[in-house]
């Protein structure tokens, strides 16, 4: 079967057919796929049939796999695979139930954040559980010139699941054990990031709880909060978004965390509408 690439939105996202990701990719196929990854930021595949080993082998083409911070949700055979699921088994969630139901970029709270995120569907409901992705390069490029000039060069401080309300049930103080808290110290990243492979700039600030943005550094607190609000409001514009409706088992969606953010919607899915995915993240580059 010939390999085809079909653009799905104005600025990003492409659907690829004609590739069997359960078998090792040839150098030519990987070169084509990697180019599509950089060009489109988000790639979609259908009718794939992966076991954990094949999933890990595919993920490793994008770099070293990085296990999730919270150990209880790692796959029992391959710890680099994270289980995302709202299904309840033996009285407890099978995987991460809400799976990032807020805007974030994976591992942005680490000194070296994620490159790729790969999601592989094992079961999906007839309706609901969509995944929304935002093109942060397009969001940056459409800001007013004066705002871009103000933001470029600024640094932010963030920490995994940091929250002003320590009693929030999803905060680091309620969700993480002592070791996991020690493994997630505060980090500093640029507000505007330059992609290490394409050279394109994009916004790199995310409003979600897991991102844990505390403030923009070296400016007054009121200005920090005002600039963060400006960024978050701008990125809420649907023209930067693509909403993926899962078609069933065997779907794969992957994206470049260096120039996108994403938002799950599983927080609104009841257990009788199960959605279970495997997720892999690979280690990226220090943001600059």
CORHU-V852069 format. One record per pair of residues at least 24 apart in sequence whose ideal C-beta (glycine too) atoms are under 6 Angstrom apart, sorted by the first residue. I is the first residue (numbers start at 1). J is the second residue. If there is no record, write none. Layout:
i: {I:I}
j: {J:J}
//
This chain:
i: {5:9:11:11:12:12:12:12:13:13:14:14:15:16:16:21:21:22:22:22:30:38:38:41:41:41:42:42:43:44:45:46:47:48:48:50:52:52:52:55:55:56:59:59:62:62:62:63:63:63:64:65:65:66:66:69:81:81:82:84:84:85:86:86:86:86:87:87:88:98:98:99:99:100:101:101:102:102:103:103:103:103:103:104:104:104:104:105:105:105:106:106:108:109:109:109:111:112:112:113:114:114:114:115:115:116:116:117:117:117:118:118:119:119:119:120:120:121:121:121:121:122:122:123:123:124:124:124:125:125:128:129:129:129:130:130:130:131:131:132:132:132:133:133:133:133:134:134:134:134:135:136:136:136:136:136:137:137:137:138:139:139:139:140:140:140:151:151:152:154:154:155:155:155:156:156:156:156:157:157:157:157:157:158:158:158:159:159:160:160:161:161:161:162:162:170:189:190:193:194:195:195:196:202:205:206:207:258}
j: {36:242:135:138:40:41:42:135:42:242:40:43:44:43:45:48:58:49:50:54:61:197:198:256:259:260:133:255:254:253:252:251:250:250:252:120:77:78:81:120:278:80:118:280:115:116:282:115:282:283:283:280:282:281:283:180:278:280:279:277:279:276:266:269:271:275:274:276:271:266:267:264:266:264:264:267:208:209:206:207:208:261:263:206:208:210:211:206:257:261:257:281:211:158:160:212:187:283:286:284:257:281:284:282:284:254:282:255:257:281:254:280:253:277:279:252:278:246:249:251:277:249:276:274:276:246:248:275:273:275:269:266:269:275:243:245:265:244:264:241:243:263:242:255:260:262:235:240:241:261:240:202:203:259:260:261:200:202:259:240:203:235:240:201:202:203:191:192:192:191:216:188:190:217:189:191:213:216:186:188:214:215:217:211:212:213:186:212:184:212:209:210:212:212:214:209:287:287:287:288:258:259:285:259:231:261:232:284}
//
